[in-house]
Amino acid sequence: MDDYMFQTYVAECKCVREETSYLEIFNYSDPSFNTSEEHRFRFDELPDEFGNFLHRRGAFAPPKLRPGVKLVSGIRLILQQNAQHSETFTPSYLSLTHQAYEEMVRALHLPFRAIEGTSAVGPFFWGAFDQNDEDPHLQIIFRKSDVRKKGKTRGWELMLSHSFRTHITTGYAKGTASSDMVESIKHLRACADQILHPMLLPIIILSHDLSMKNDQKQRNARQWLRDLETAVSMRSEVLEEENKYIRGAMIDLDQINMDLVECHSQVLWKRPQAYQEIIKGICQSMDRFWEKASEDEAYGGRGGEVDKLHRSMMSRLDFYQAKLKGIENYAHITLERLTIQRAALYNIIAQKESKLGLQMAGEQRRLAHAAKRDSTSMKILSLLGAIFLPATYLASIFGMTFFNFVPDGGNEPEPPTPTGTTTTTTGGTAAAAPPWNPVSPLLWVYFAITIPITLAIVITWRWWDRRREKRYAAEDRDIEEGIEKMEAQIMATMRKRTMSKMRTWEVGKT
């Protein structure tokens, strides 16, 4: 069943190309034969080099040893330490060809189930024995994949298989630039004399993944949280110029809201609960290994070097368990405090919105008063028109030629005579025509009456309009005071309801 599912999943995968190298470390009873080599595969120059490494042919054939010299331990890995392709950790993608990947898994006795773990999310560990009773292998899958960042996938993967007959651990390791795979391999080469324990590389990778960077991120998140608490609660322990969330007399609520989200994600980075389960799985695999290895004299039995290394690694795992438990409690408190600050921020925003609503209500009321004033002004204009329109109408009527305002006894002026003409009297003598003046000498009466009346009306209207403006200004002040009183009443009611709740602690209780 496993073989069929393995072939099916491999056939469905797409292939990408990554730079590939190999690592071989062998320890012999005679240390002069010990080797540690790491080189890139030269696919273009030597097409069969990959297959020769898998099957230990050609340049990779076991060396000839002197009589009495035997192999003590070894590790043979295919490495892709700096994977670059954007799809390299996408589900159903292989960084080798189908043929090369299948040949690698079969030749190195790697777990068939690893191909089904390409879609696993977060940290993942699995360890078990295969079904080969003649040459049992402890198979291990340890991987972690993440979502894309800047268009590229991230993560690392480790497949191992330890033979109890040859004492050689074979495997495949891949990691992107963001992982610690390069440092882990350097660490492994520095511990070359301890490679008999197959769990050495997984614990090295775990150690780098749970480095002090994880603790420092939690500390940074807590400091970030304290800054947010200072901004939200307006504590006086931080100077205003040192608080990046205060702009003048205003609090930058948008920045606080964004930082709350970022701080929350920072706390949840490498959540301890997932790694605690990983450590449990590693401990179970180590128990399986030592249960079988303790019966083999090649591993030194109780009190041997492998036993000491095994106990040291178990102690390290206990240390990580304790540290993760502390981080879990620390992160839990940080998350609770973040929840409190988020609730407080929502209350501040709600208060700002209510105040803004009151201000909008005040503005609308002022607009209503302004509209009322405009209607009053229109009424005044209509009144002025009603006052002056009859006079204008009468002036136009009396200005017609149907009316004669010449005083009694006077002669009606004759129309003017054209230039150069003379008039003849009865005696036959010519006399000049008297000048014609169409303006009545009583015209001053019109202006004497109109101007004082107009000035009196304008002055009266101006005096009345100033009184009206003062009354409107007093009404606006009353509106502002009413809004402030309403806001104070609302806040007092909210505080009264809050203080009426039961306290969460008893003051003075012993």
Long-range contacts (C-beta under 8 A, 24 or more apart in sequence): 2-112, 2-113, 3-112, 5-112, 5-116, 6-102, 6-105, 6-112, 6-113, 6-115, 7-102, 9-92, 9-115, 9-116, 10-94, 10-98, 10-101, 10-102, 10-115, 11-98, 12-92, 13-92, 13-93, 13-94, 13-98, 13-115, 13-118, 14-87, 14-92, 14-93, 14-94, 15-93, 15-94, 15-95, 15-96, 15-97, 15-98, 16-85, 16-87, 16-88, 16-93, 16-94, 16-95, 17-85, 17-95, 18-80, 18-83, 18-84, 18-85, 18-88, 18-95, 18-174, 19-80, 19-82, 19-84, 20-50, 20-78, 20-79, 20-80, 20-95, 20-96, 21-78, 21-79, 21-80, 21-81, 22-53, 22-76, 22-77, 22-78, 22-79, 23-75, 23-76, 23-77, 23-79, 23-185, 23-188, 23-189, 24-60, 24-74, 24-75, 24-76, 24-77, 25-74, 25-75, 25-188, 25-189, 25-192, 25-195, 26-71, 26-73, 26-74, 27-71, 27-72, 27-73, 27-74, 27-192, 27-193, 27-195, 27-196, 28-65, 28-69, 28-70, 28-71, 28-72, 29-68, 29-69, 29-70, 29-72, 30-65, 30-66, 30-68, 30-69, 33-63, 33-65, 33-69, 34-192, 36-189, 36-192, 38-79, 38-185, 38-189, 50-100, 51-103, 53-78, 54-103, 54-104, 54-107, 54-108, 55-107, 71-166, 71-167, 71-168, 72-167, 72-196, 72-298, 73-167, 73-168, 73-195, 73-196, 74-166, 74-167, 74-168, 74-169, 74-195, 75-168, 75-169, 75-170, 75-171, 75-188, 75-195, 75-201, 76-108, 76-168, 76-169, 76-170, 76-171, 77-170, 77-171, 77-172, 77-173, 77-185, 78-104, 78-108, 78-171, 78-172, 78-173, 79-172, 79-173, 79-174, 79-181, 79-185, 80-173, 80-174, 80-175, 81-173, 81-174, 81-175, 81-181, 81-182, 81-185, 82-175, 82-176, 82-177, 82-181, 82-182, 83-174, 83-175, 83-176, 83-177, 84-152, 84-176, 84-177, 86-148, 86-151, 86-152, 86-153, 87-153, 88-153, 88-174, 88-176, 89-118, 89-145, 89-146, 89-153, 89-154, 89-155, 89-157, 89-176, 90-153, 91-118, 91-119, 92-118, 92-119, 93-118, 95-174, 104-172, 105-159, 108-161, 108-170, 108-171, 108-172, 109-137, 109-139, 109-161, 109-163, 109-170, 110-139, 110-159, 110-160, 110-161, 110-170, 110-171, 110-172, 111-139, 111-140, 111-141, 111-159, 111-161, 113-141, 114-141, 114-157, 114-159, 117-141, 117-143, 118-145, 120-145, 121-145, 122-274, 123-209, 123-274, 123-275, 123-278, 124-278, 125-202, 125-278, 125-281, 125-282, 125-285, 126-281, 127-281, 127-282, 127-284, 127-285, 127-288, 128-285, 128-288, 129-288, 130-161, 134-165, 135-163, 135-164, 135-165, 135-166, 136-163, 136-164, 136-165, 136-292, 137-161, 137-162, 137-163, 137-164, 138-162, 138-164, 138-198, 138-285, 138-288, 138-289, 138-292, 140-171, 140-198, 140-199, 140-202, 140-285, 142-202, 142-205, 144-179, 144-209, 149-178, 152-176, 154-178, 154-179, 155-179, 156-180, 156-181, 156-205, 158-201, 158-202, 158-205, 160-198, 160-201, 160-202, 162-198, 162-289, 164-292, 164-293, 164-296, 167-196, 167-298, 169-195, 169-198, 169-201, 171-201, 173-201, 180-205, 180-208, 180-209, 180-211, 181-205, 183-208, 184-208, 194-305, 194-309, 196-299, 196-306, 197-289, 197-306, 197-309, 197-310, 197-313, 198-289, 199-282, 199-285, 199-286, 199-289, 199-313, 200-309, 200-313, 202-282, 203-282, 203-313, 203-316, 203-317, 206-275, 206-278, 206-279, 206-282, 206-320, 207-316, 207-320, 209-270, 209-275, 210-270, 210-275, 210-320, 210-323, 210-324, 214-269, 214-270, 214-327, 215-323, 215-327, 217-266, 217-269, 217-270, 218-267, 218-327, 218-330, 218-331, 218-334, 220-266, 221-263, 221-266, 221-267, 221-334, 222-330, 222-334, 224-259, 224-263, 224-266, 225-263, 225-334, 225-337, 225-338, 225-341, 228-256, 228-259, 228-260, 228-263, 228-338, 228-341, 229-337, 229-341, 231-256, 232-256, 232-341, 232-344, 232-345, 232-348, 233-344, 251-348, 253-345, 253-348, 253-349, 253-352, 256-345, 257-345, 260-338, 260-341, 260-342, 260-345, 263-338, 264-335, 264-338, 267-331, 267-334, 267-335, 267-338, 268-331, 268-335, 271-331, 272-324, 272-325, 272-327, 272-328, 272-331, 273-328, 275-320, 275-324, 276-321, 276-324, 276-325, 276-328, 279-317, 279-320, 279-321, 279-324, 282-317, 283-314, 283-317, 286-310, 286-313, 286-314, 286-317, 351-491, 354-487, 354-490, 355-487, 358-483, 358-486, 358-487, 359-483, 361-483, 362-479, 362-480, 362-483, 365-479, 366-476, 366-479, 369-472, 369-475, 369-476, 373-468, 373-472, 376-468, 380-461, 380-465, 384-457, 384-461, 387-457, 391-450, 395-446, 405-440, 405-442, 406-440, 407-441, 407-442, 413-437, 413-438
